[in-house]
């Protein structure tokens, strides 16, 4: 991955345990189970395959939005109106 933070000095104040799955592609732990990946979604989203999928989804959505905008469509969001459930 890329460097996210540059530090001039580092002091370790606490150690962490082993990650629940490998963050590298082709990690020696093999592919993590989906249940584990969903439980630790904040870690899973940092893996390269997930980053690529998110970027592709973003580009596809932007392409559709840009095309529809060029055709004078409006994107309108409205709240979901529903009856309150009795409690």
C-alpha positions as CSV (number, residue, x, y, z in Angstrom):
1,X,0.0,0.0,0.0
2,X,0.9,3.6,-0.1
3,X,2.2,5.6,2.9
4,X,-0.7,7.2,4.6
5,X,1.2,9.0,7.4
6,X,4.8,10.3,7.6
7,X,6.2,10.6,11.1
8,X,9.4,12.2,12.2
9,X,9.4,10.2,15.5
10,X,7.5,7.0,16.6
11,X,6.9,5.7,20.1
12,X,5.1,2.4,20.5
13,X,2.8,2.7,23.5
14,X,0.8,-0.4,22.9
15,X,1.1,-3.6,20.9
16,X,-1.7,-5.2,18.9
17,X,-2.6,-8.8,18.3
18,X,-2.6,-10.6,15.0
19,X,-5.0,-9.3,12.3
20,X,-8.0,-11.5,11.7
21,X,-6.9,-11.9,8.0
22,X,-4.0,-10.9,5.8
23,X,-4.2,-7.4,4.3
24,X,-1.9,-8.4,1.4
25,X,-3.1,-10.1,-1.8
26,X,-2.3,-13.8,-1.8
27,X,-1.5,-13.7,2.0
28,X,-0.2,-16.9,3.5
29,X,-3.3,-17.2,5.6
30,X,-5.3,-17.8,2.4
31,X,-8.6,-16.1,1.7
32,X,-10.6,-15.1,4.8
33,X,-14.2,-16.3,5.2
34,X,-16.8,-13.8,4.1
35,X,-18.2,-13.7,7.7
36,X,-14.8,-12.6,9.1
37,X,-14.4,-10.0,6.3
38,X,-17.8,-8.5,7.0
39,X,-17.2,-8.5,10.8
40,X,-14.0,-6.5,10.2
41,X,-15.3,-4.4,7.3
42,X,-13.1,-1.4,8.2
43,X,-10.0,-3.6,7.5
44,X,-11.5,-5.4,4.5
45,X,-12.2,-2.1,2.7
46,X,-8.5,-1.2,2.9
47,X,-7.4,-4.3,0.9
48,X,-6.4,-3.7,-2.8
49,X,-9.1,-5.9,-4.3
50,X,-11.8,-4.0,-2.4
51,X,-10.2,-0.6,-3.3
52,X,-10.3,-1.5,-7.0
53,X,-13.9,-2.6,-6.7
54,X,-14.9,0.6,-5.0
55,X,-13.1,2.7,-7.6
56,X,-14.7,0.8,-10.5
57,X,-18.2,1.2,-8.9
58,X,-17.5,4.9,-8.4
59,X,-16.4,5.4,-12.1
60,X,-19.5,3.5,-13.3
61,X,-21.9,5.5,-11.2
62,X,-20.2,8.8,-12.3
63,X,-20.4,7.8,-15.9
64,X,-24.1,7.1,-15.7
65,X,-24.7,10.4,-13.7
66,X,-22.7,12.4,-16.2
67,X,-24.5,11.0,-19.2
68,X,-27.9,11.5,-17.6
69,X,-26.9,15.1,-16.6
70,X,-25.8,15.8,-20.2
71,X,-29.3,14.7,-21.2
72,X,-30.9,17.2,-18.8
73,X,-32.1,14.6,-16.3
74,X,-32.3,15.7,-12.7
75,X,-31.3,13.4,-9.8
76,X,-33.9,13.8,-7.1
77,X,-33.8,12.2,-3.7
78,X,-37.0,12.0,-1.7
79,X,-37.6,10.6,1.8
80,X,-39.3,7.2,2.1
81,X,-42.7,7.9,3.4
82,X,-44.2,5.0,5.4
83,X,-46.5,4.4,8.2
84,X,-45.0,4.3,11.7
85,X,-44.9,0.8,13.2
86,X,-46.7,0.2,16.4
87,X,-44.5,-0.5,19.3
